[in-house]
């Protein structure tokens, strides 16, 4: 599909909504998508325990347990630096080791942003440095069994967390010595 024209419909500091006229084999069409910054998803692992955060997600009108993560301004995007910052801000944890596990596109039909999944190990506790919008955030440790049960039972519904956990399982299968 080739773009014929593009216009910005809406923008704020976090997203820009575009509306493009595109040329398809069957004729011209309309396509809207969200332009959004790349982000890091951090899997804080200590043995068989994982550190998750819970926060209110307005579009869902509910609280959501998730792996920590977010966007850090800067070009080019550095997933390790973003993971280090988001881990510190949201949980207070510092990681001795950060390893990039993979990349996901959480909404490829509606957005152009990617999530970079980072495993954090060698963790040291500290005080969170949360942003004002994160003040209601809670954090807790969960066993592997608890995380898997939460996913299976729909307690964890964040697709990025579920996809990150799958990348972790694949990483562990391919690197059993770690």
FITORDO-130607 format. One record per residue: residue number from 1; residue in three letters; x, y, z of N, C-alpha, C, CB in turn. Coordinates in steps of 0.001 Angstrom, whole numbers, plus 500000, padded with zeros to 6 digits. Glycine has a CB too. Example, Ala and Ser with C-alpha at 12.3 -4.5 7.8 and 13.67 -1.06 7.14 Angstrom:
# FITORDO-130607
PT   i  aa    nxx    nyy    nzz   caxx   cayy   cazz    cxx    cyy    czz   cbxx   cbyy   cbzz
PT   1 ALA 513190 494310 507800 512300 495500 507800 513200 496700 507800 511308 495527 509046
PT   2 SER 512850 497750 507080 513670 498940 507140 512900 500030 507870 514084 499402 505725
END
This chain:
# FITORDO-130607
PT   i  aa    nxx    nyy    nzz   caxx   cayy   cazz    cxx    cyy    czz   cbxx   cbyy   cbzz
PT   1 UNK 500843 498823 500000 500000 500000 500000 500890 501242 500000 499040 499997 501220
PT   2 UNK 500614 502108 499114 501377 503351 499010 500549 504522 499509 501825 503595 497562
PT   3 UNK 501147 505397 500343 500404 506584 500783 500296 507615 499665 501079 507212 502010
PT   4 UNK 499107 508162 499530 498875 509243 498584 498978 510571 499320 497492 509096 497894
PT   5 UNK 498395 510607 500517 498464 511805 501345 498358 511392 502809 497339 512818 500966
PT   6 UNK 498790 512304 503682 498727 512039 505116 498412 513339 505831 500057 511422 505640
PT   7 UNK 497594 513247 506888 497352 514429 507692 497292 514037 509157 496054 515132 507260
PT   8 UNK 497704 514969 509970 497690 514783 511411 496309 515207 511910 498840 515604 512111
PT   9 UNK 495618 514287 512564 494271 514547 513063 494315 515113 514481 493432 513262 513030
PT  10 UNK 495241 514564 515290 495306 514942 516701 496711 514641 517203 494226 514184 517551
PT  11 UNK 497194 515480 518128 498486 515204 518747 498478 515693 520183 499630 515868 517955
PT  12 UNK 499224 514977 521022 499504 515400 522391 500919 514907 522711 498425 514831 523426
PT  13 UNK 501428 515097 523908 502808 514676 524173 503070 513170 524043 503187 515107 525541
PT  14 UNK 502027 512338 524015 502222 510889 524011 501893 510220 522688 501395 510278 525076
PT  15 UNK 500932 510770 521947 500523 510123 520698 500197 511163 519635 499308 509209 520934
PT  16 UNK 500265 510718 518390 499772 511500 517264 498903 510568 516422 500957 512119 516416
PT  17 UNK 497708 511027 516101 496804 510253 515255 496906 510771 513831 495338 510334 515772
PT  18 UNK 497217 509860 512909 497343 510198 511488 496182 509589 510710 498700 509701 510917
PT  19 UNK 495818 510264 509644 494840 509718 508705 495469 509801 507320 493459 510496 508768
PT  20 UNK 495669 508671 506707 496313 508599 505395 495315 508125 504341 497536 507656 505440
PT  21 UNK 495465 508652 503156 494800 508087 501979 495862 507189 501345 494255 509226 500957
PT  22 UNK 495496 505937 501132 496457 504964 500613 495956 504354 499301 496715 503855 501653
PT  23 UNK 496909 503930 498498 496572 503254 497245 496752 501751 497466 497467 503772 496047
PT  24 UNK 495643 501037 497263 495651 499577 497360 495384 499013 495976 494591 499062 498394
PT  25 UNK 495631 497726 495796 495349 497127 494480 493887 497280 494043 495710 495656 494503
PT  26 UNK 492960 497339 495001 491538 497438 494663 491024 498882 494665 490724 496612 495637
PT  27 UNK 491929 499859 494829 491527 501265 494816 492024 502011 496040 490022 501377 494729
PT  28 UNK 491760 503296 496074 492206 504137 497177 491380 503864 498423 492120 505617 496797
PT  29 UNK 492018 504037 499584 491325 503810 500836 491845 504723 501928 491461 502367 501257
PT  30 UNK 491192 504661 503061 491521 505470 504226 492141 504572 505292 490262 506199 504776
PT  31 UNK 493223 505049 505904 493853 504291 506983 494263 505260 508082 495083 503481 506465
PT  32 UNK 493804 505009 509290 494185 505824 510445 495106 504993 511331 492924 506313 511244
PT  33 UNK 496115 505646 511908 497015 504942 512824 497593 505920 513836 498150 504236 512048
PT  34 UNK 498062 505348 514928 498650 506131 516013 500164 506045 515918 498153 505633 517401
PT  35 UNK 500801 507198 515938 502256 507298 515990 502618 507457 517466 502805 508509 515107
PT  36 UNK 503376 506515 517984 503684 506504 519412 505132 506070 519594 502716 505560 520194
PT  37 UNK 505783 506582 520628 507195 506295 520871 507407 504834 521269 507741 507220 521960
PT  38 UNK 508589 504340 520964 508975 502998 521406 509051 502968 522927 510335 502574 520781
PT  39 UNK 508978 501777 523492 508989 501644 524942 509755 500393 525347 507554 501599 525495
PT  40 UNK 510110 500330 526616 510776 499160 527177 509833 498485 528158 512113 499551 527870
PT  41 UNK 509865 497172 528164 509159 496356 529150 510250 495620 529911 508107 495351 528478
PT  42 UNK 510238 495730 531231 511297 495142 532046 510746 493948 532818 511894 496192 533017
PT  43 UNK 511442 492825 532729 511085 491641 533511 512090 491545 534653 511083 490325 532625
PT  44 UNK 511738 492057 535843 512636 491942 536999 512510 490535 537587 512307 493030 538082
PT  45 UNK 513585 489750 537442 513558 488352 537905 514611 488139 538969 513782 487372 536731
PT  46 UNK 514190 487532 540067 515090 487124 541140 514821 485653 541391 514886 487989 542450
PT  47 UNK 515633 484789 540791 515381 483351 540878 514086 483025 540166 515325 482882 542350
PT  48 UNK 513132 482497 540918 511841 482139 540345 510744 483130 540745 511453 480733 540778
PT  49 UNK 511153 484338 541101 510198 485398 541470 510285 486538 540464 510475 485925 542913
PT  50 UNK 509148 487212 540297 509063 488330 539365 508421 489517 540072 508257 487939 538095
PT  51 UNK 508934 490702 539768 508413 491930 540377 507479 492597 539372 509578 492904 540800
PT  52 UNK 506229 492771 539748 505233 493413 538898 504732 494684 539563 504059 492457 538606
PT  53 UNK 504150 495544 538740 503521 496760 539252 502039 496702 538912 504190 498049 538655
PT  54 UNK 501252 497364 539752 499821 497454 539512 499439 498927 539482 499010 496679 540600
PT  55 UNK 498678 499295 538460 498236 500672 538355 496873 500731 537673 499267 501516 537585
PT  56 UNK 496194 501862 537867 494892 502048 537240 495100 502377 535774 494078 503166 537949
PT  57 UNK 494412 501644 534906 494464 501879 533466 493111 502444 533026 494812 500557 532683
PT  58 UNK 493105 503730 532777 491854 504443 532513 491018 503807 531399 492157 505874 532156
PT  59 UNK 491594 503479 530219 490746 502927 529158 490024 501640 529573 491583 502657 527928
PT  60 UNK 490642 500844 530449 490018 499604 530912 489109 499824 532116 491086 498589 531262
PT  61 UNK 489270 500987 532768 488532 501320 533987 488783 500283 535082 487029 501421 533690
PT  62 UNK 490031 499865 535177 490414 498893 536201 491904 498980 536467 490030 497464 535776
PT  63 UNK 492310 498383 537569 493725 498275 537898 494298 497099 537124 493945 498101 539436
PT  64 UNK 495588 497174 536814 496212 496164 535969 497599 495812 536497 496301 496655 534516
PT  65 UNK 497848 494507 536705 499191 494032 537054 499982 493866 535772 499137 492688 537857
PT  66 UNK 501218 494382 535778 502049 494389 534571 503522 494339 534966 501758 495647 533701
PT  67 UNK 504360 493971 534009 505782 494193 534194 506011 495698 534093 506640 493396 533137
PT  68 UNK 506990 496239 534818 507282 497672 534706 507690 498020 533272 508402 498080 535698
PT  69 UNK 507477 499264 532910 507904 499682 531581 507415 501065 531243 507423 498709 530546
PT  70 UNK 507886 501537 530113 507462 502837 529649 508412 503399 528614 507340 503785 530802
PT  71 UNK 508157 504637 528294 508901 505362 527270 509825 506371 527919 507947 506062 526290
PT  72 UNK 510997 506506 527355 511959 507515 527791 512297 508341 526558 513258 506864 528442
PT  73 UNK 512119 509664 526615 512412 510489 525442 513871 510353 525016 512086 511955 525731
PT  74 UNK 514075 510446 523749 515439 510392 523220 515479 509712 521878 516358 509675 524184
PT  75 UNK 516354 510162 521046 516542 509569 519733 518023 509346 519529 515949 510464 518611
PT  76 UNK 518477 508205 519133 517666 507013 518917 517256 506383 520249 518430 505996 518061
PT  77 UNK 516219 505559 520209 515711 504903 521405 516723 503871 521882 514339 504242 521135
PT  78 UNK 517048 503888 523162 517973 502934 523770 517179 502066 524742 519159 503667 524500
PT  79 UNK 516829 500822 524351 515977 499994 525201 516597 499654 526558 515644 498728 524482
PT  80 UNK 517911 499496 526619 518560 499166 527896 518503 500371 528839 520036 498727 527667
PT  81 UNK 518804 501551 528332 518726 502756 529165 517292 503008 529616 519262 503979 528399
PT  82 UNK 516329 502809 528734 514924 502995 529095 514503 501979 530153 514026 502873 527852
PT  83 UNK 514929 500739 529993 514588 499696 530968 515178 500022 532333 515091 498322 530491
PT  84 UNK 516419 500446 532351 517078 500806 533613 516319 501932 534322 518542 501231 533355
PT  85 UNK 515927 502954 533556 515222 504095 534134 513824 503705 534619 515123 505225 533111
PT  86 UNK 513066 502988 533801 511705 502595 534184 511718 501662 535394 510992 501914 533003
PT  87 UNK 512672 500755 535458 512788 499846 536600 513020 500638 537885 513936 498834 536379
PT  88 UNK 513942 501583 537840 514250 502414 539006 513052 503271 539408 515459 503309 538716
PT  89 UNK 512436 503914 538416 511323 504815 538713 510124 504065 539309 510896 505554 537444
PT  90 UNK 509731 502970 538684 508493 502298 539074 508644 501358 540269 507962 501529 537913
PT  91 UNK 509816 500743 540436 509978 499742 541504 511048 500098 542522 510308 498410 540903
PT  92 UNK 511974 500981 542167 513115 501277 543024 514249 500287 542846 512687 501297 544461
PT  93 UNK 514037 499247 542074 515067 498229 541867 516158 498724 540925 514444 496949 541314
PT  94 UNK 517379 498273 541206 518515 498497 540311 518984 497123 539860 519683 499312 541018
PT  95 UNK 519362 497006 538597 519773 495719 538038 521254 495724 537694 518945 495386 536795
PT  96 UNK 521939 494670 538111 523343 494506 537729 523455 494046 536274 524044 493496 538664
PT  97 UNK 522421 493323 535806 522457 492770 534445 521129 493045 533741 522751 491240 534476
PT  98 UNK 521236 493572 532529 520064 493804 531687 520335 493154 530335 519755 495344 531532
PT  99 UNK 519401 492316 529883 519564 491605 528612 518324 491805 527750 519822 490094 528849
PT 100 UNK 518534 492222 526517 517436 492416 525573 516956 491049 525087 517878 493313 524371
PT 101 UNK 515669 490746 525295 515107 489447 524909 514412 489480 523558 514133 488979 525957
PT 102 UNK 513925 490641 523150 513221 490707 521876 512394 491964 521761 512340 489498 521698
PT 103 UNK 511607 491987 520694 510818 493171 520358 509411 492712 520010 511461 493977 519175
PT 104 UNK 508422 493509 520430 507032 493197 520110 506361 494441 519521 506268 492700 521376
PT 105 UNK 505321 494205 518737 504475 495282 518221 503086 495025 518805 504456 495327 516613
PT 106 UNK 502726 495714 519889 501493 495381 520591 500201 495670 519833 501462 496108 521859
PT 107 UNK 500225 496568 518878 499001 496897 518134 499351 497214 516685 498257 498099 518787
PT 108 UNK 499861 496235 515921 500368 496531 514582 499307 496998 513585 501037 495325 514039
PT 109 UNK 498042 496783 513875 496989 497247 512984 496602 498691 513218 495788 496385 513134
PT 110 UNK 497017 499241 514389 496587 500605 514717 497710 501521 515176 495545 500556 515777
PT 111 UNK 498907 500984 515401 499994 501817 515917 501332 501349 515356 500019 501786 517458
PT 112 UNK 502279 502293 515287 503594 501977 514735 504666 501809 515804 504012 503052 513776
PT 113 UNK 504294 501694 517067 505329 501613 518109 505677 500170 518459 504868 502347 519365
PT 114 UNK 506900 500026 518961 507436 498728 519359 507782 498752 520838 508678 498361 518518
PT 115 UNK 507650 497577 521438 508111 497379 522807 509353 496520 522777 507013 496732 523687
PT 116 UNK 510328 496882 523577 511594 496153 523656 511626 495469 525026 512847 497118 523451
PT 117 UNK 511674 494149 525025 511580 493368 526258 512980 493132 526808 510851 492016 526012
PT 118 UNK 513172 493508 528085 514482 493445 528726 514369 492651 530022 515038 494870 529000
PT 119 UNK 515244 491677 530187 515331 490896 531420 516305 491586 532363 515778 489428 531133
PT 120 UNK 515854 491820 533604 516685 492478 534624 516975 491475 535737 515977 493760 535199
PT 121 UNK 518267 491251 536004 518677 490335 537069 519766 490994 537907 519178 488983 536481
PT 122 UNK 520147 490321 538997 521120 490914 539910 520525 492157 540536 522438 491251 539179
PT 123 UNK 519347 492033 541100 518563 493180 541557 518921 493622 542967 517098 492853 541495
PT 124 UNK 518917 494934 543154 519135 495565 544453 517954 496489 544720 520498 496352 544494
PT 125 UNK 517416 496415 545943 516245 497222 546295 516631 498676 546533 515557 496653 547540
PT 126 UNK 515688 499551 546274 515827 500985 546521 514453 501607 546549 516714 501664 545449
PT 127 UNK 514403 502906 546686 513129 503617 546717 512674 503946 545297 513245 504906 547558
PT 128 UNK 511390 503706 544975 510874 504111 543658 510971 505621 543469 509414 503655 543490
PT 129 UNK 511077 506047 542225 511123 507462 541858 509995 507750 540891 512496 507843 541235
PT 130 UNK 508778 507458 541312 507617 507517 540435 507253 508936 540021 506442 506878 541108
PT 131 UNK 506741 509026 538789 506219 510277 538266 504888 510573 538957 506049 510211 536715
PT 132 UNK 504421 511818 538908 503139 512149 539555 501981 511251 539122 502782 513583 539262
PT 133 UNK 501940 510866 537851 500840 510026 537359 500949 508578 537845 500810 510051 535836
PT 134 UNK 502066 508224 538489 502278 506854 538955 502159 506713 540473 503636 506373 538510
PT 135 UNK 501654 507738 541132 501643 507732 542598 500730 506662 543187 501219 509082 543108
PT 136 UNK 499731 506196 542445 498862 505145 542964 499384 503744 542645 497467 505309 542403
PT 137 UNK 500560 503673 542039 501143 502401 541639 501539 501579 542866 502361 502632 540733
PT 138 UNK 501301 500286 542786 501770 499337 543797 502742 498386 543114 500573 498553 544464
PT 139 UNK 503616 497786 543887 504569 496819 543346 504647 495638 544299 505978 497462 543136
PT 140 UNK 504856 494440 543742 504934 493234 544573 505681 492136 543824 503517 492747 544976
PT 141 UNK 506208 491212 544603 506874 490028 544057 505853 488904 543915 508064 489584 544964
PT 142 UNK 505995 488135 542829 505136 486984 542572 505995 485815 542120 504057 487318 541509
PT 143 UNK 505600 484615 542517 506301 483418 542051 505941 483178 540585 505937 482173 542928
PT 144 UNK 506720 482347 539933 506446 481980 538535 505045 481368 538427 507523 480978 538001
PT 145 UNK 504708 480490 539358 503388 479852 539341 502285 480893 539493 503281 478799 540460
PT 146 UNK 502475 481855 540376 501472 482914 540561 501311 483746 539290 501864 483825 541739
PT 147 UNK 502409 484105 538636 502332 484892 537395 501568 484107 536335 503755 485260 536878
PT 148 UNK 501899 482835 536177 501230 482024 535160 499747 481848 535475 501905 480656 535044
PT 149 UNK 499411 481687 536738 498006 481571 537149 497272 482881 536894 497902 481181 538642
PT 150 UNK 497925 484007 537186 497314 485317 536950 497046 485534 535455 498223 486441 537497
PT 151 UNK 497955 485080 534603 497747 485183 533155 496588 484285 532740 499037 484800 532379
PT 152 UNK 496606 483032 533182 495568 482065 532799 494180 482478 533277 495907 480693 533354
PT 153 UNK 494105 483122 534430 492812 483503 535014 492353 484907 534627 492890 483408 536510
PT 154 UNK 493096 485587 533757 492684 486911 533316 492928 488017 534329 491254 486884 532970
PT 155 UNK 493748 487746 535338 494137 488808 536267 495151 489716 535580 494727 488214 537587
PT 156 UNK 496107 489104 534905 497030 489856 534050 496447 489825 532647 498500 489253 534084
PT 157 UNK 496009 490996 532158 495424 491094 530819 496268 491960 529893 494013 491655 530902
PT 158 UNK 497305 492581 530421 498180 493432 529626 498913 492576 528596 499188 494193 530532
PT 159 UNK 498609 492786 527321 499188 491951 526266 500705 492062 526205 498599 492328 524924
PT 160 UNK 501235 493217 526557 502687 493393 526529 503358 492534 527602 503054 494877 526729
PT 161 UNK 502738 492425 528761 503277 491580 529825 503209 490116 529420 502512 491806 531142
PT 162 UNK 502092 489698 528839 501939 488306 528406 502967 487979 527325 500502 488047 527882
PT 163 UNK 503128 488868 526347 504101 488641 525273 505524 488633 525822 503961 489717 524182
PT 164 UNK 505813 489532 526768 507152 489570 527373 507443 488268 528101 507280 490760 528344
PT 165 UNK 506440 487741 528802 506629 486484 529528 506916 485344 528551 505384 486157 530383
PT 166 UNK 506248 485331 527416 506525 484314 526401 507964 484443 525885 505522 484434 525229
PT 167 UNK 508427 485668 525636 509813 485846 525205 510786 485355 526280 510087 487325 524876
PT 168 UNK 510455 485560 527547 511289 485039 528633 511342 483514 528586 510753 485512 530001
PT 169 UNK 510184 482864 528416 510149 481400 528361 510987 480875 527193 508697 480902 528236
PT 170 UNK 510897 481521 526050 511710 481117 524896 513196 481318 525176 511299 481912 523644
PT 171 UNK 513523 482445 525813 514920 482719 526183 515431 481627 527127 515052 484123 526854
PT 172 UNK 514645 481272 528120 515057 480228 529081 515211 478880 528405 514042 480115 530222
PT 173 UNK 514318 478565 527480 514424 477293 526764 515687 477230 525917 513202 477079 525883
PT 174 UNK 516060 478372 525303 517241 478418 524452 518543 478664 525203 517065 479474 523426
PT 175 UNK 518441 479073 526472 519622 479345 527312 519434 478710 528685 519865 480881 527454
PT 176 UNK 519391 477380 528759 519051 476721 530033 520059 476956 531146 518916 475251 529813
PT 177 UNK 521254 477355 530834 522289 477563 531873 522094 478867 532625 523682 477548 531247
PT 178 UNK 521287 479777 532104 521117 481102 532752 520133 481038 533892 520647 482148 531737
END
